[in-house]
Amino acid sequence: MTSKLEDYFTDEMLLSVIQREHSPAHYRREVLLQCAKTALPVEYGAIEISLDAFDEPLRSEIVAARLPLGGLLNRHAVRYRSEPRAFLRVAPCAYLAELFQIALPVTLYGRSNQLLDADNRVLAQIVEILRPV
């Protein structure tokens, strides 16, 4: 969804890591994507990335957590497709409202998604929640 957010907001997305876990096979992180020019928080995400699906140096760039996964995949010309598994309507808790800098009550929307490579291997499983526009 990174490229769609960049198109919509006409800005690059910056990655802010809230929390992370790392094992040899998987990298899990909770993140906030923000517009580069305004620092507007636009997406909350929780992602599990299958590290064994990637070669170096991309694997190291993923773990370095400087750019969103979608941006890295595009930059490295990795062929992948997005396969949404569910669409979500969320009544956010105070934590999400604070991250998005929004007042409650409000309804947020998102999706459960997976990224697959050309051989249908799972590259990542993601939950993405968008700020209201």
N, C-alpha and C positions, 0 to 999 in steps of 0.2 A: 504494500500500500504506500510505501515511501514515495514512489514517483508520482502517484496520484495526489498525495498531499502537497508535494512540491509544485505540481501543476496548479492545484486549486489555490494555494496561498502565494503563488509566484515567488517562492523562496526556497532555499535549501533547508533541509531538516538537520538539526543537531541532536545528538544522542546524549541523554543524561541517564546514567545507570544508577538506579535506586538500590538495587541489591543484586548479587550474583553468586552462582555456585558453579564449580568447574570440576569435572572428572575427565579422565582420558577420553571417554567416548562422547560425552555431552557437555554442553555449556548452557546453563540456564541463567536468565537475567530478567529482572523487572526494570522497565525503562519508561522514560518520558521523552517523546519527540517534541522538539520546540523549533519554531521558526528562527532562522539564523539572524535575521535583521531585527526582529522585535522581541525575541525570547518568548513569544506566545506559546504556551503549552497546547498542543493539538492532538496528541495521541498518547494514551497510556497502553503499555503492552507488557505481556508476560510471554516469554519465548523459551523454548527448548530447542537447541540447535544440535544436530547430529554431526559432530566434528569429524568423524571418520568418513563423511561424505565429501570432504574438502581436502585438497592438497595444500602444501605450503606454496607461497606465503599467505594465501587467503585465510587459512586456518589461524595463523597468528594475528592477522588483522581483525578477524572476528573476535578473538579473545581480548585483543587490545581495546575493543569497545569504543572506538573513536567515531565510527559511522554506523548508521542503521544497516542491518543485514541486507535489505533490498538494494540499497545504494552500493554496497560492496559487490553483491552478485552482478549488478549491472556493470560496474566498473571493470570487473574481471571477465565480462562476457560469458557468464555462466547461464546456460539455458535452463530455465525453470518455469514452472507454472504454479499458479495459486489455485487451491481447491478449498473454497469455503465449506465448512461442515455445519455451521449453524449461524444464524443471525440473532443478535442479542438486543434486548431492551433492558436497560439497567437503571434502577433507582440508586444513585450513588450514595455511598457512605460519606462521612465527613472527610475521611482521608482522600478520596478521589476529588471531592469538591475543592479541597485545599490544593491538591496538585494542579487542578485545572483553573484555580483562582475564580471559581464560580459560586454563586449563591444557591442554596437549596430552598425549596425543592425544585428539581429539574429532572428530566428524563434524558439519559444518554443512550447512544446506540453503538453497537460494535459487532464483532464477529469472532467466531472460532475458525481458524484457517490453518491449512498446512501448505507448505511449499514442497513441490515434488520435482525431481530432475527428469530428464528425458527417458530414463528407465523406470520411472515411477517409484524411485527410492525417496523416502521422506527426508528432506533436508532440514525442515524445521516445523514445529507445531507452535501455533501462536494464538493468543487471545488479544484482540485489539479493541480498545474502547476510545471513541472519538469525543472531543469536546463539542458542545453545542455551537452552531454557527448562527 
